[in-house]
Amino acid sequence: MDIFALEGRSVEPVDPDNFTGDGTLIRMPGVSISPPINAYHVSFEPGARTAWHSHTGTQLLIIVRGRCRVQKHGGPISEAGVGEIVSIEPGEVHWHGASAETATTHVAVNVDVETDWLGKVSDAEYSGDSQD
């Protein structure tokens, strides 16, 4: 049994190549070796979000603060609140981030995942005004 604490870990800004807006990230690698699981404590300021991306394995987003906005490519925009979990299947192209009005923090649990980063989410896509 291991305990993985956030305290004492480096807080880093999100990568502007793969995120729009302001946010921070705390990495918690090696939560499990078999299957390989990494966790990330990610905070987004209002309007901040990831770029479109997919994962080779399952990703769980556990919402611990605010409202998390999520969208699977081709699907509607949804929001999840504190205590809710978003389950993202392998290969699903998606994005996630804060709502326009409220910051959010989630713990991303990546199970046997490599990430494929795609294009940035436009303001029109984020607001749901895109025709794509």
C-alpha positions in Angstrom: 0.0 0.0 0.0 1.2 3.5 -0.9 -0.1 7.0 -0.1 0.4 9.6 -2.8 0.3 13.2 -1.3 0.0 16.4 -3.2 2.0 18.3 -0.5 5.6 18.8 -1.5 5.1 18.1 -5.2 6.0 20.7 -7.8 3.1 22.9 -9.1 3.7 23.8 -12.7 1.8 25.9 -15.2 -0.1 24.0 -17.9 1.6 23.7 -21.2 0.4 26.5 -23.5 0.9 24.2 -26.5 -1.8 21.9 -25.2 -4.0 24.2 -23.1 -5.8 27.5 -23.6 -6.0 29.8 -20.6 -4.4 29.7 -17.2 -4.1 26.6 -15.1 -1.7 24.5 -13.0 -0.7 20.9 -12.9 0.7 18.6 -10.2 2.0 15.3 -11.4 1.6 12.0 -9.4 3.3 9.4 -11.6 3.5 5.7 -10.8 0.4 5.4 -8.7 0.3 1.8 -10.0 2.8 -0.2 -11.9 0.4 -2.9 -13.2 -1.6 -1.6 -14.8 0.4 1.6 -15.2 -1.6 4.5 -13.6 -0.6 8.1 -13.4 -2.6 10.8 -11.7 -2.7 14.6 -12.2 -4.2 17.3 -10.0 -5.2 19.9 -12.6 -6.7 23.4 -11.9 -8.2 25.6 -14.6 -9.2 29.2 -14.3 -12.6 30.2 -15.8 -12.6 29.6 -19.6 -9.3 27.5 -19.5 -9.3 24.1 -21.2 -7.2 21.4 -22.8 -6.7 21.0 -26.5 -8.5 18.2 -28.3 -6.8 15.0 -27.4 -7.3 11.2 -27.0 -5.7 8.6 -24.8 -4.7 5.0 -25.5 -6.4 3.9 -22.2 -9.2 4.9 -19.9 -9.1 8.4 -18.2 -11.2 9.3 -15.2 -11.7 12.9 -14.2 -12.7 13.2 -10.5 -14.1 16.7 -10.0 -13.0 18.2 -6.7 -13.8 21.9 -7.2 -16.0 24.0 -9.4 -17.6 23.0 -12.7 -15.8 20.9 -15.3 -16.8 21.4 -18.9 -16.2 18.3 -21.2 -17.0 17.4 -24.7 -16.4 14.3 -26.8 -15.8 15.1 -30.5 -19.1 15.3 -32.3 -21.1 15.3 -29.0 -22.7 17.9 -26.9 -20.9 19.9 -24.3 -21.5 18.7 -20.7 -20.6 19.9 -17.3 -19.7 17.9 -14.2 -19.6 19.2 -10.6 -17.9 18.3 -7.4 -18.1 14.7 -6.5 -18.9 13.6 -10.1 -16.6 11.4 -12.2 -16.2 11.7 -16.0 -15.1 8.4 -17.6 -13.4 8.8 -21.0 -12.9 5.7 -23.1 -9.7 4.8 -25.0 -9.5 6.5 -28.3 -12.3 9.1 -27.6 -11.2 12.5 -29.0 -12.3 15.1 -26.3 -11.4 18.2 -24.3 -12.1 19.3 -20.8 -11.6 22.4 -18.7 -13.4 25.0 -16.6 -16.8 26.5 -17.2 -16.8 30.1 -18.5 -17.8 31.4 -15.1 -16.2 29.0 -12.6 -12.7 27.7 -12.0 -12.4 23.9 -11.7 -10.0 21.3 -10.3 -10.0 17.7 -11.2 -7.9 14.7 -10.5 -7.2 12.9 -13.8 -6.5 9.2 -13.3 -4.9 7.8 -16.5 -5.0 4.0 -16.7 -2.3 2.7 -19.2 -2.5 5.9 -21.1 -0.4 7.7 -23.7 -1.9 11.0 -24.9 -2.2 12.2 -28.5 -2.6 15.9 -28.5 -4.5 17.4 -31.4 -5.6 21.0 -32.3 -6.7 23.6 -29.8 -10.4 24.0 -29.0 -11.6 27.3 -30.6 -13.6 29.8 -28.7 -16.6 28.9 -30.9 -16.2 25.2 -30.0 -15.8 26.0 -26.3 -19.0 28.1 -26.3 -21.0 25.6 -28.3 -21.4 27.9 -31.3 -19.3 25.9 -33.7 -20.9 24.2 -36.7 -18.3 21.4 -36.6 
